[in-house]
Amino acid sequence: MNSINFLDKIVDREHLAEPLKKLRALGPVVFTNGVFDVLHKGHVTYLAQAREQGASLVLGLNSDKSAARLGKGPDRPLNKQEDRASVLAALESISLVTYFDEDTPLELIQKILPDVLVKGGDYDMDTLQEAKFVRSYGGVAKALSFVSGYSTTKLVEKIRST
């Protein structure tokens, strides 16, 4: 059995065309995005469920600059984008990881044109421009059930309080 180097699953936005072509040949491409600063059970459960929505899962990872603008704290993200991407790429559920610097992944989604857009259950899909865009060309946009009891912010607060 050939061993895949998981770091090969990390691809800059400018080099997505060929890997996306290969993924499309396998079937529906699913897209999700996030910061994934300190990976926990809620994240990996969500990502496994997202992958089940199609043949492959492309993850748009907030760059460090994009993540810092989300207001989760002055020192967030704790882990640099390259480290977060490496951990995510090692997951079986992830087919490809790429970065985005914008406040939302809309521009990245416009480049990828996924068959399915997936977000966590804490999002109202009808208010997201990304969801409207994906639906505009016949794609599916849906929220998966939120995995309750897991929060990176709460985990960081717990670590700091001990």
CNS distance restraints for C-alpha pairs under 8 A (distance, minus, plus):
assign (resid   4 and name CA) (resid   8 and name CA) 7.82 0.50 0.50
assign (resid   5 and name CA) (resid   9 and name CA) 7.76 0.50 0.50
assign (resid   6 and name CA) (resid  10 and name CA) 7.78 0.50 0.50
assign (resid   6 and name CA) (resid  86 and name CA) 7.52 0.50 0.50
assign (resid   6 and name CA) (resid  89 and name CA) 5.55 0.50 0.50
assign (resid   6 and name CA) (resid  90 and name CA) 5.25 0.50 0.50
assign (resid   7 and name CA) (resid  86 and name CA) 6.24 0.50 0.50
assign (resid   7 and name CA) (resid  89 and name CA) 6.43 0.50 0.50
assign (resid   7 and name CA) (resid  90 and name CA) 7.55 0.50 0.50
assign (resid   9 and name CA) (resid  89 and name CA) 5.86 0.50 0.50
assign (resid   9 and name CA) (resid  95 and name CA) 6.39 0.50 0.50
assign (resid   9 and name CA) (resid  96 and name CA) 4.69 0.50 0.50
assign (resid   9 and name CA) (resid  97 and name CA) 5.99 0.50 0.50
assign (resid  10 and name CA) (resid  85 and name CA) 6.82 0.50 0.50
assign (resid  10 and name CA) (resid  86 and name CA) 7.49 0.50 0.50
assign (resid  10 and name CA) (resid  89 and name CA) 6.64 0.50 0.50
assign (resid  10 and name CA) (resid  96 and name CA) 5.96 0.50 0.50
assign (resid  10 and name CA) (resid  97 and name CA) 4.71 0.50 0.50
assign (resid  10 and name CA) (resid  98 and name CA) 5.88 0.50 0.50
assign (resid  11 and name CA) (resid  15 and name CA) 6.31 0.50 0.50
assign (resid  11 and name CA) (resid  16 and name CA) 6.43 0.50 0.50
assign (resid  11 and name CA) (resid  96 and name CA) 7.03 0.50 0.50
assign (resid  11 and name CA) (resid  97 and name CA) 6.15 0.50 0.50
assign (resid  11 and name CA) (resid  98 and name CA) 5.24 0.50 0.50
assign (resid  12 and name CA) (resid  16 and name CA) 6.71 0.50 0.50
assign (resid  12 and name CA) (resid  98 and name CA) 5.56 0.50 0.50
assign (resid  12 and name CA) (resid  99 and name CA) 6.65 0.50 0.50
assign (resid  13 and name CA) (resid  98 and name CA) 6.12 0.50 0.50
assign (resid  13 and name CA) (resid  99 and name CA) 6.77 0.50 0.50
assign (resid  13 and name CA) (resid 100 and name CA) 7.86 0.50 0.50
assign (resid  13 and name CA) (resid 108 and name CA) 7.65 0.50 0.50
assign (resid  15 and name CA) (resid  19 and name CA) 7.87 0.50 0.50
assign (resid  16 and name CA) (resid  20 and name CA) 5.89 0.50 0.50
assign (resid  16 and name CA) (resid 112 and name CA) 7.89 0.50 0.50
assign (resid  17 and name CA) (resid  21 and name CA) 6.16 0.50 0.50
assign (resid  18 and name CA) (resid  22 and name CA) 6.47 0.50 0.50
assign (resid  19 and name CA) (resid  23 and name CA) 6.31 0.50 0.50
assign (resid  20 and name CA) (resid  24 and name CA) 6.02 0.50 0.50
assign (resid  20 and name CA) (resid 112 and name CA) 7.54 0.50 0.50
assign (resid  21 and name CA) (resid  25 and name CA) 6.44 0.50 0.50
assign (resid  22 and name CA) (resid  26 and name CA) 6.99 0.50 0.50
assign (resid  23 and name CA) (resid  27 and name CA) 6.95 0.50 0.50
assign (resid  23 and name CA) (resid  29 and name CA) 6.80 0.50 0.50
assign (resid  23 and name CA) (resid  55 and name CA) 7.76 0.50 0.50
assign (resid  23 and name CA) (resid  56 and name CA) 6.47 0.50 0.50
assign (resid  24 and name CA) (resid  28 and name CA) 6.28 0.50 0.50
assign (resid  24 and name CA) (resid  29 and name CA) 6.20 0.50 0.50
assign (resid  26 and name CA) (resid  55 and name CA) 6.11 0.50 0.50
assign (resid  26 and name CA) (resid  56 and name CA) 7.63 0.50 0.50
assign (resid  27 and name CA) (resid  54 and name CA) 6.85 0.50 0.50
assign (resid  27 and name CA) (resid  55 and name CA) 5.09 0.50 0.50
assign (resid  27 and name CA) (resid  56 and name CA) 7.44 0.50 0.50
assign (resid  28 and name CA) (resid  54 and name CA) 4.87 0.50 0.50
assign (resid  28 and name CA) (resid  55 and name CA) 5.28 0.50 0.50
assign (resid  28 and name CA) (resid  56 and name CA) 6.81 0.50 0.50
assign (resid  28 and name CA) (resid 114 and name CA) 7.64 0.50 0.50
assign (resid  28 and name CA) (resid 115 and name CA) 5.58 0.50 0.50
assign (resid  28 and name CA) (resid 116 and name CA) 7.31 0.50 0.50
assign (resid  29 and name CA) (resid  54 and name CA) 5.85 0.50 0.50
assign (resid  29 and name CA) (resid  55 and name CA) 6.11 0.50 0.50
assign (resid  29 and name CA) (resid  56 and name CA) 5.19 0.50 0.50
assign (resid  29 and name CA) (resid  57 and name CA) 6.10 0.50 0.50
assign (resid  29 and name CA) (resid  58 and name CA) 7.17 0.50 0.50
assign (resid  29 and name CA) (resid 114 and name CA) 5.28 0.50 0.50
assign (resid  29 and name CA) (resid 115 and name CA) 5.28 0.50 0.50
assign (resid  29 and name CA) (resid 116 and name CA) 6.40 0.50 0.50
assign (resid  30 and name CA) (resid  50 and name CA) 7.17 0.50 0.50
assign (resid  30 and name CA) (resid  51 and name CA) 6.80 0.50 0.50
assign (resid  30 and name CA) (resid  53 and name CA) 6.65 0.50 0.50
assign (resid  30 and name CA) (resid  54 and name CA) 5.74 0.50 0.50
assign (resid  30 and name CA) (resid  55 and name CA) 7.50 0.50 0.50
assign (resid  30 and name CA) (resid  56 and name CA) 5.99 0.50 0.50
assign (resid  30 and name CA) (resid  57 and name CA) 4.75 0.50 0.50
assign (resid  30 and name CA) (resid  58 and name CA) 6.08 0.50 0.50
assign (resid  30 and name CA) (resid 114 and name CA) 5.71 0.50 0.50
assign (resid  30 and name CA) (resid 115 and name CA) 6.00 0.50 0.50
assign (resid  30 and name CA) (resid 116 and name CA) 4.61 0.50 0.50
assign (resid  30 and name CA) (resid 117 and name CA) 5.85 0.50 0.50
assign (resid  30 and name CA) (resid 118 and name CA) 7.07 0.50 0.50
assign (resid  31 and name CA) (resid  57 and name CA) 5.74 0.50 0.50
assign (resid  31 and name CA) (resid  58 and name CA) 4.83 0.50 0.50
assign (resid  31 and name CA) (resid  59 and name CA) 5.83 0.50 0.50
assign (resid  31 and name CA) (resid  60 and name CA) 7.33 0.50 0.50
assign (resid  31 and name CA) (resid 109 and name CA) 7.85 0.50 0.50
assign (resid  31 and name CA) (resid 114 and name CA) 5.95 0.50 0.50
assign (resid  31 and name CA) (resid 115 and name CA) 7.95 0.50 0.50
assign (resid  31 and name CA) (resid 116 and name CA) 6.21 0.50 0.50
assign (resid  31 and name CA) (resid 117 and name CA) 4.96 0.50 0.50
assign (resid  31 and name CA) (resid 118 and name CA) 6.16 0.50 0.50
assign (resid  32 and name CA) (resid  50 and name CA) 7.55 0.50 0.50
assign (resid  32 and name CA) (resid  57 and name CA) 7.52 0.50 0.50
assign (resid  32 and name CA) (resid  58 and name CA) 6.57 0.50 0.50
assign (resid  32 and name CA) (resid  59 and name CA) 5.15 0.50 0.50
assign (resid  32 and name CA) (resid  60 and name CA) 6.20 0.50 0.50
assign (resid  32 and name CA) (resid 117 and name CA) 6.06 0.50 0.50
assign (resid  32 and name CA) (resid 118 and name CA) 5.22 0.50 0.50
assign (resid  32 and name CA) (resid 119 and name CA) 6.11 0.50 0.50
assign (resid  33 and name CA) (resid  59 and name CA) 5.25 0.50 0.50
assign (resid  33 and name CA) (resid  60 and name CA) 4.36 0.50 0.50
assign (resid  33 and name CA) (resid  61 and name CA) 5.62 0.50 0.50
assign (resid  33 and name CA) (resid  62 and name CA) 7.31 0.50 0.50
assign (resid  33 and name CA) (resid 105 and name CA) 7.21 0.50 0.50
assign (resid  33 and name CA) (resid 119 and name CA) 7.53 0.50 0.50
assign (resid  34 and name CA) (resid  59 and name CA) 7.78 0.50 0.50
assign (resid  34 and name CA) (resid  60 and name CA) 6.62 0.50 0.50
assign (resid  34 and name CA) (resid  61 and name CA) 5.38 0.50 0.50
assign (resid  34 and name CA) (resid  62 and name CA) 5.80 0.50 0.50
assign (resid  35 and name CA) (resid  61 and name CA) 5.77 0.50 0.50
assign (resid  35 and name CA) (resid  62 and name CA) 5.09 0.50 0.50
assign (resid  35 and name CA) (resid  63 and name CA) 7.75 0.50 0.50
assign (resid  35 and name CA) (resid  67 and name CA) 6.19 0.50 0.50
assign (resid  35 and name CA) (resid  77 and name CA) 7.77 0.50 0.50
assign (resid  36 and name CA) (resid  43 and name CA) 7.24 0.50 0.50
assign (resid  36 and name CA) (resid  61 and name CA) 7.72 0.50 0.50
assign (resid  36 and name CA) (resid  84 and name CA) 6.76 0.50 0.50
assign (resid  37 and name CA) (resid  76 and name CA) 8.00 0.50 0.50
assign (resid  37 and name CA) (resid  77 and name CA) 5.77 0.50 0.50
assign (resid  37 and name CA) (resid  78 and name CA) 6.40 0.50 0.50
assign (resid  37 and name CA) (resid  79 and name CA) 5.87 0.50 0.50
assign (resid  37 and name CA) (resid  84 and name CA) 6.36 0.50 0.50
assign (resid  37 and name CA) (resid 152 and name CA) 7.13 0.50 0.50
assign (resid  38 and name CA) (resid  78 and name CA) 7.63 0.50 0.50
assign (resid  38 and name CA) (resid  79 and name CA) 7.32 0.50 0.50
assign (resid  38 and name CA) (resid  84 and name CA) 7.99 0.50 0.50
assign (resid  38 and name CA) (resid 152 and name CA) 5.96 0.50 0.50
assign (resid  39 and name CA) (resid  43 and name CA) 6.13 0.50 0.50
assign (resid  39 and name CA) (resid  44 and name CA) 7.40 0.50 0.50
assign (resid  39 and name CA) (resid 152 and name CA) 7.57 0.50 0.50
assign (resid  40 and name CA) (resid  44 and name CA) 6.54 0.50 0.50
assign (resid  40 and name CA) (resid 150 and name CA) 7.26 0.50 0.50
assign (resid  40 and name CA) (resid 152 and name CA) 7.52 0.50 0.50
assign (resid  41 and name CA) (resid  45 and name CA) 5.98 0.50 0.50
assign (resid  41 and name CA) (resid 150 and name CA) 7.22 0.50 0.50
assign (resid  42 and name CA) (resid  46 and name CA) 6.12 0.50 0.50
assign (resid  42 and name CA) (resid 147 and name CA) 5.35 0.50 0.50
assign (resid  42 and name CA) (resid 148 and name CA) 7.36 0.50 0.50
assign (resid  42 and name CA) (resid 149 and name CA) 7.80 0.50 0.50
assign (resid  42 and name CA) (resid 150 and name CA) 5.45 0.50 0.50
assign (resid  42 and name CA) (resid 151 and name CA) 7.69 0.50 0.50
assign (resid  43 and name CA) (resid  47 and name CA) 6.11 0.50 0.50
assign (resid  44 and name CA) (resid  48 and name CA) 6.08 0.50 0.50
assign (resid  45 and name CA) (resid  49 and name CA) 6.24 0.50 0.50
assign (resid  45 and name CA) (resid 147 and name CA) 7.51 0.50 0.50
assign (resid  46 and name CA) (resid  50 and name CA) 6.09 0.50 0.50
assign (resid  46 and name CA) (resid 120 and name CA) 7.37 0.50 0.50
assign (resid  46 and name CA) (resid 144 and name CA) 7.56 0.50 0.50
assign (resid  46 and name CA) (resid 146 and name CA) 7.79 0.50 0.50
assign (resid  46 and name CA) (resid 147 and name CA) 7.03 0.50 0.50
assign (resid  47 and name CA) (resid  51 and name CA) 6.19 0.50 0.50
assign (resid  47 and name CA) (resid  93 and name CA) 6.39 0.50 0.50
assign (resid  47 and name CA) (resid  94 and name CA) 7.49 0.50 0.50
assign (resid  48 and name CA) (resid  52 and name CA) 6.47 0.50 0.50
assign (resid  48 and name CA) (resid  93 and name CA) 5.36 0.50 0.50
assign (resid  49 and name CA) (resid  53 and name CA) 7.01 0.50 0.50
assign (resid  49 and name CA) (resid 144 and name CA) 7.69 0.50 0.50
assign (resid  50 and name CA) (resid  54 and name CA) 7.86 0.50 0.50
assign (resid  50 and name CA) (resid  57 and name CA) 7.12 0.50 0.50
assign (resid  50 and name CA) (resid 118 and name CA) 6.34 0.50 0.50
assign (resid  50 and name CA) (resid 144 and name CA) 7.62 0.50 0.50
assign (resid  51 and name CA) (resid  55 and name CA) 7.03 0.50 0.50
assign (resid  51 and name CA) (resid  56 and name CA) 6.04 0.50 0.50
assign (resid  51 and name CA) (resid  57 and name CA) 5.22 0.50 0.50
assign (resid  51 and name CA) (resid  93 and name CA) 5.75 0.50 0.50
assign (resid  51 and name CA) (resid  94 and name CA) 7.28 0.50 0.50
assign (resid  53 and name CA) (resid 116 and name CA) 7.33 0.50 0.50
assign (resid  54 and name CA) (resid 116 and name CA) 7.48 0.50 0.50
assign (resid  56 and name CA) (resid  93 and name CA) 7.86 0.50 0.50
assign (resid  56 and name CA) (resid  94 and name CA) 7.26 0.50 0.50
assign (resid  56 and name CA) (resid  95 and name CA) 5.66 0.50 0.50
assign (resid  57 and name CA) (resid  93 and name CA) 6.85 0.50 0.50
assign (resid  57 and name CA) (resid  94 and name CA) 5.32 0.50 0.50
assign (resid  57 and name CA) (resid  95 and name CA) 5.15 0.50 0.50
assign (resid  57 and name CA) (resid  96 and name CA) 6.65 0.50 0.50
assign (resid  58 and name CA) (resid  94 and name CA) 6.52 0.50 0.50
assign (resid  58 and name CA) (resid  95 and name CA) 5.80 0.50 0.50
assign (resid  58 and name CA) (resid  96 and name CA) 4.76 0.50 0.50
assign (resid  58 and name CA) (resid  97 and name CA) 5.90 0.50 0.50
assign (resid  58 and name CA) (resid  98 and name CA) 7.69 0.50 0.50
assign (resid  59 and name CA) (resid  94 and name CA) 7.03 0.50 0.50
assign (resid  59 and name CA) (resid  95 and name CA) 7.93 0.50 0.50
assign (resid  59 and name CA) (resid  96 and name CA) 6.19 0.50 0.50
assign (resid  59 and name CA) (resid  97 and name CA) 4.82 0.50 0.50
assign (resid  59 and name CA) (resid  98 and name CA) 6.36 0.50 0.50
assign (resid  60 and name CA) (resid  97 and name CA) 6.07 0.50 0.50
assign (resid  60 and name CA) (resid  98 and name CA) 5.16 0.50 0.50
assign (resid  60 and name CA) (resid  99 and name CA) 5.44 0.50 0.50
assign (resid  60 and name CA) (resid 100 and name CA) 6.46 0.50 0.50
assign (resid  60 and name CA) (resid 105 and name CA) 7.01 0.50 0.50
assign (resid  60 and name CA) (resid 108 and name CA) 7.57 0.50 0.50
assign (resid  61 and name CA) (resid  81 and name CA) 7.74 0.50 0.50
assign (resid  61 and name CA) (resid  85 and name CA) 7.22 0.50 0.50
assign (resid  61 and name CA) (resid  97 and name CA) 6.82 0.50 0.50
assign (resid  61 and name CA) (resid  98 and name CA) 5.97 0.50 0.50
assign (resid  61 and name CA) (resid  99 and name CA) 4.69 0.50 0.50
assign (resid  61 and name CA) (resid 100 and name CA) 6.20 0.50 0.50
assign (resid  62 and name CA) (resid  66 and name CA) 5.46 0.50 0.50
assign (resid  62 and name CA) (resid  67 and name CA) 5.44 0.50 0.50
assign (resid  62 and name CA) (resid  81 and name CA) 7.62 0.50 0.50
assign (resid  62 and name CA) (resid  99 and name CA) 5.87 0.50 0.50
assign (resid  62 and name CA) (resid 100 and name CA) 5.37 0.50 0.50
assign (resid  62 and name CA) (resid 101 and name CA) 6.35 0.50 0.50
assign (resid  62 and name CA) (resid 102 and name CA) 7.94 0.50 0.50
assign (resid  63 and name CA) (resid  67 and name CA) 5.98 0.50 0.50
assign (resid  63 and name CA) (resid  81 and name CA) 5.71 0.50 0.50
assign (resid  63 and name CA) (resid  99 and name CA) 5.73 0.50 0.50
assign (resid  63 and name CA) (resid 100 and name CA) 5.67 0.50 0.50
assign (resid  63 and name CA) (resid 101 and name CA) 5.29 0.50 0.50
assign (resid  64 and name CA) (resid  68 and name CA) 6.05 0.50 0.50
assign (resid  64 and name CA) (resid  77 and name CA) 6.56 0.50 0.50
assign (resid  64 and name CA) (resid  80 and name CA) 6.35 0.50 0.50
assign (resid  64 and name CA) (resid  81 and name CA) 5.65 0.50 0.50
assign (resid  64 and name CA) (resid 101 and name CA) 7.86 0.50 0.50
assign (resid  65 and name CA) (resid  69 and name CA) 6.51 0.50 0.50
assign (resid  65 and name CA) (resid 101 and name CA) 6.44 0.50 0.50
assign (resid  66 and name CA) (resid  70 and name CA) 6.94 0.50 0.50
assign (resid  66 and name CA) (resid 100 and name CA) 7.39 0.50 0.50
assign (resid  66 and name CA) (resid 101 and name CA) 5.04 0.50 0.50
assign (resid  66 and name CA) (resid 102 and name CA) 5.88 0.50 0.50
assign (resid  66 and name CA) (resid 103 and name CA) 5.75 0.50 0.50
assign (resid  67 and name CA) (resid  71 and name CA) 7.96 0.50 0.50
assign (resid  67 and name CA) (resid  76 and name CA) 7.22 0.50 0.50
assign (resid  67 and name CA) (resid  77 and name CA) 6.37 0.50 0.50
assign (resid  68 and name CA) (resid  72 and name CA) 7.19 0.50 0.50
assign (resid  68 and name CA) (resid  73 and name CA) 7.54 0.50 0.50
assign (resid  68 and name CA) (resid  74 and name CA) 7.26 0.50 0.50
assign (resid  68 and name CA) (resid  75 and name CA) 7.80 0.50 0.50
assign (resid  68 and name CA) (resid  76 and name CA) 5.82 0.50 0.50
assign (resid  68 and name CA) (resid  77 and name CA) 6.39 0.50 0.50
assign (resid  69 and name CA) (resid 103 and name CA) 7.43 0.50 0.50
assign (resid  70 and name CA) (resid 103 and name CA) 7.81 0.50 0.50
assign (resid  72 and name CA) (resid  76 and name CA) 6.29 0.50 0.50
assign (resid  72 and name CA) (resid 153 and name CA) 7.33 0.50 0.50
assign (resid  79 and name CA) (resid  83 and name CA) 6.17 0.50 0.50
assign (resid  79 and name CA) (resid  84 and name CA) 6.18 0.50 0.50
assign (resid  80 and name CA) (resid  84 and name CA) 6.25 0.50 0.50
assign (resid  81 and name CA) (resid  85 and name CA) 5.93 0.50 0.50
assign (resid  82 and name CA) (resid  86 and name CA) 6.16 0.50 0.50
assign (resid  83 and name CA) (resid  87 and name CA) 6.37 0.50 0.50
assign (resid  84 and name CA) (resid  88 and name CA) 6.24 0.50 0.50
assign (resid  85 and name CA) (resid  89 and name CA) 5.93 0.50 0.50
assign (resid  85 and name CA) (resid  97 and name CA) 6.53 0.50 0.50
assign (resid  85 and name CA) (resid  98 and name CA) 7.90 0.50 0.50
assign (resid  86 and name CA) (resid  90 and name CA) 6.33 0.50 0.50
assign (resid  87 and name CA) (resid  91 and name CA) 7.07 0.50 0.50
assign (resid  88 and name CA) (resid  94 and name CA) 6.90 0.50 0.50
assign (resid  88 and name CA) (resid  97 and name CA) 7.52 0.50 0.50
assign (resid  89 and name CA) (resid  94 and name CA) 5.98 0.50 0.50
assign (resid  89 and name CA) (resid  95 and name CA) 7.36 0.50 0.50
assign (resid  89 and name CA) (resid  96 and name CA) 6.85 0.50 0.50
assign (resid  89 and name CA) (resid  97 and name CA) 6.37 0.50 0.50
assign (resid  90 and name CA) (resid  94 and name CA) 7.61 0.50 0.50
assign (resid 100 and name CA) (resid 105 and name CA) 6.44 0.50 0.50
assign (resid 100 and name CA) (resid 108 and name CA) 6.74 0.50 0.50
assign (resid 102 and name CA) (resid 107 and name CA) 7.92 0.50 0.50
assign (resid 105 and name CA) (resid 109 and name CA) 6.09 0.50 0.50
assign (resid 105 and name CA) (resid 130 and name CA) 7.27 0.50 0.50
assign (resid 106 and name CA) (resid 110 and name CA) 6.14 0.50 0.50
assign (resid 106 and name CA) (resid 129 and name CA) 7.12 0.50 0.50
assign (resid 106 and name CA) (resid 130 and name CA) 5.21 0.50 0.50
assign (resid 107 and name CA) (resid 111 and name CA) 6.49 0.50 0.50
assign (resid 108 and name CA) (resid 112 and name CA) 6.23 0.50 0.50
assign (resid 109 and name CA) (resid 113 and name CA) 5.59 0.50 0.50
assign (resid 109 and name CA) (resid 114 and name CA) 6.88 0.50 0.50
assign (resid 109 and name CA) (resid 130 and name CA) 7.14 0.50 0.50
assign (resid 109 and name CA) (resid 134 and name CA) 7.91 0.50 0.50
assign (resid 110 and name CA) (resid 133 and name CA) 7.84 0.50 0.50
assign (resid 113 and name CA) (resid 134 and name CA) 7.13 0.50 0.50
assign (resid 114 and name CA) (resid 134 and name CA) 7.29 0.50 0.50
assign (resid 114 and name CA) (resid 139 and name CA) 7.08 0.50 0.50
assign (resid 115 and name CA) (resid 134 and name CA) 7.61 0.50 0.50
assign (resid 115 and name CA) (resid 138 and name CA) 7.93 0.50 0.50
assign (resid 115 and name CA) (resid 139 and name CA) 4.83 0.50 0.50
assign (resid 115 and name CA) (resid 140 and name CA) 6.30 0.50 0.50
assign (resid 116 and name CA) (resid 134 and name CA) 7.56 0.50 0.50
assign (resid 116 and name CA) (resid 139 and name CA) 5.69 0.50 0.50
assign (resid 116 and name CA) (resid 140 and name CA) 4.68 0.50 0.50
assign (resid 116 and name CA) (resid 141 and name CA) 5.72 0.50 0.50
assign (resid 116 and name CA) (resid 142 and name CA) 7.73 0.50 0.50
assign (resid 117 and name CA) (resid 131 and name CA) 6.88 0.50 0.50
assign (resid 117 and name CA) (resid 134 and name CA) 7.01 0.50 0.50
assign (resid 117 and name CA) (resid 139 and name CA) 7.66 0.50 0.50
assign (resid 117 and name CA) (resid 140 and name CA) 6.17 0.50 0.50
assign (resid 117 and name CA) (resid 141 and name CA) 4.56 0.50 0.50
assign (resid 117 and name CA) (resid 142 and name CA) 6.34 0.50 0.50
assign (resid 118 and name CA) (resid 141 and name CA) 5.97 0.50 0.50
assign (resid 118 and name CA) (resid 142 and name CA) 5.21 0.50 0.50
assign (resid 118 and name CA) (resid 143 and name CA) 5.65 0.50 0.50
assign (resid 118 and name CA) (resid 144 and name CA) 6.86 0.50 0.50
assign (resid 119 and name CA) (resid 123 and name CA) 6.61 0.50 0.50
assign (resid 119 and name CA) (resid 125 and name CA) 7.89 0.50 0.50
assign (resid 119 and name CA) (resid 142 and name CA) 6.48 0.50 0.50
assign (resid 119 and name CA) (resid 143 and name CA) 4.75 0.50 0.50
assign (resid 119 and name CA) (resid 144 and name CA) 6.25 0.50 0.50
assign (resid 120 and name CA) (resid 143 and name CA) 5.29 0.50 0.50
assign (resid 120 and name CA) (resid 144 and name CA) 5.19 0.50 0.50
assign (resid 120 and name CA) (resid 145 and name CA) 6.44 0.50 0.50
assign (resid 120 and name CA) (resid 146 and name CA) 5.53 0.50 0.50
assign (resid 121 and name CA) (resid 143 and name CA) 4.96 0.50 0.50
assign (resid 121 and name CA) (resid 144 and name CA) 4.99 0.50 0.50
assign (resid 121 and name CA) (resid 145 and name CA) 4.66 0.50 0.50
assign (resid 121 and name CA) (resid 146 and name CA) 4.32 0.50 0.50
assign (resid 122 and name CA) (resid 143 and name CA) 7.82 0.50 0.50
assign (resid 122 and name CA) (resid 146 and name CA) 6.25 0.50 0.50
assign (resid 123 and name CA) (resid 143 and name CA) 6.72 0.50 0.50
assign (resid 124 and name CA) (resid 128 and name CA) 7.03 0.50 0.50
assign (resid 124 and name CA) (resid 143 and name CA) 7.61 0.50 0.50
assign (resid 125 and name CA) (resid 131 and name CA) 6.00 0.50 0.50
assign (resid 125 and name CA) (resid 141 and name CA) 7.03 0.50 0.50
assign (resid 125 and name CA) (resid 142 and name CA) 6.52 0.50 0.50
assign (resid 125 and name CA) (resid 143 and name CA) 6.63 0.50 0.50
assign (resid 126 and name CA) (resid 131 and name CA) 6.98 0.50 0.50
assign (resid 126 and name CA) (resid 132 and name CA) 7.21 0.50 0.50
assign (resid 127 and name CA) (resid 131 and name CA) 7.85 0.50 0.50
assign (resid 128 and name CA) (resid 132 and name CA) 6.50 0.50 0.50
assign (resid 129 and name CA) (resid 133 and name CA) 6.12 0.50 0.50
assign (resid 130 and name CA) (resid 134 and name CA) 6.26 0.50 0.50
assign (resid 131 and name CA) (resid 135 and name CA) 6.12 0.50 0.50
assign (resid 131 and name CA) (resid 140 and name CA) 7.95 0.50 0.50
assign (resid 131 and name CA) (resid 141 and name CA) 5.33 0.50 0.50
assign (resid 131 and name CA) (resid 142 and name CA) 7.93 0.50 0.50
assign (resid 132 and name CA) (resid 136 and name CA) 6.09 0.50 0.50
assign (resid 133 and name CA) (resid 137 and name CA) 7.16 0.50 0.50
assign (resid 134 and name CA) (resid 138 and name CA) 6.77 0.50 0.50
assign (resid 134 and name CA) (resid 139 and name CA) 5.00 0.50 0.50
assign (resid 134 and name CA) (resid 140 and name CA) 6.55 0.50 0.50
assign (resid 134 and name CA) (resid 141 and name CA) 6.60 0.50 0.50
assign (resid 135 and name CA) (resid 139 and name CA) 4.78 0.50 0.50
assign (resid 135 and name CA) (resid 140 and name CA) 5.81 0.50 0.50
assign (resid 135 and name CA) (resid 141 and name CA) 6.57 0.50 0.50
assign (resid 150 and name CA) (resid 154 and name CA) 7.80 0.50 0.50
assign (resid 150 and name CA) (resid 155 and name CA) 7.88 0.50 0.50
assign (resid 151 and name CA) (resid 155 and name CA) 6.11 0.50 0.50
assign (resid 152 and name CA) (resid 156 and name CA) 6.09 0.50 0.50
assign (resid 153 and name CA) (resid 157 and name CA) 6.23 0.50 0.50
assign (resid 154 and name CA) (resid 158 and name CA) 6.11 0.50 0.50
assign (resid 155 and name CA) (resid 159 and name CA) 6.25 0.50 0.50
assign (resid 156 and name CA) (resid 160 and name CA) 6.20 0.50 0.50
assign (resid 157 and name CA) (resid 161 and name CA) 6.16 0.50 0.50
assign (resid 158 and name CA) (resid 162 and name CA) 6.60 0.50 0.50
